Amino acid sequence: MARSSFYNRSTATVVIDGVAVKGIADGDAIRVIESADGSSVTKGLDRAMTSINNDSTARLEIDLLATSPYLAVANNQKRRQNEGTGRLMDGSVRSGVNEVEVLRGMAIARRGDIRTGGTEGQLRTIIYTVEKAVADES
C-alpha cells in the first residue's frame, strides 16, 4: 500500500502473530526503534571512511492502557517463554501514513511494569526484541 499524503492516527495498527493489539494508549504509543545506525564515519588525517552496518535488529515498544485486553496475551507470551515453550513471533506495524514495518523473530522482553494507587490509571509499556525489521514499501 502506498504511503498516504496525510496522517490519520486511526489507521495506526500493530499485529503480532496474527493478533491485533487493542487498547493502545493515546499519543506516540507505538515505537519501532532500530538497534544501530545504518552507517558511521571514521575520520582520518586526510580523508574519511564510511562503514555500512547491516544490523536490522530493533525493539518494538507499545504503550497500552491498563485495561487493554492485549495484556493477557503478553502475559501468556512471557509465561511460555519462561517455561521454555515459547517461540519467536512475527508482526507488523502500520503507521498513520500507511507506512508498514514488517517485524520478524520477535520475543517479549518486558510485559510492562504495574504502577497503581494514584488518582489516574497508568500505562503499561510492552517491549519486544526484533531480529529483523524491514520497511515494506510495496
Disulfide bonds with the S-S distance in Angstrom:
none
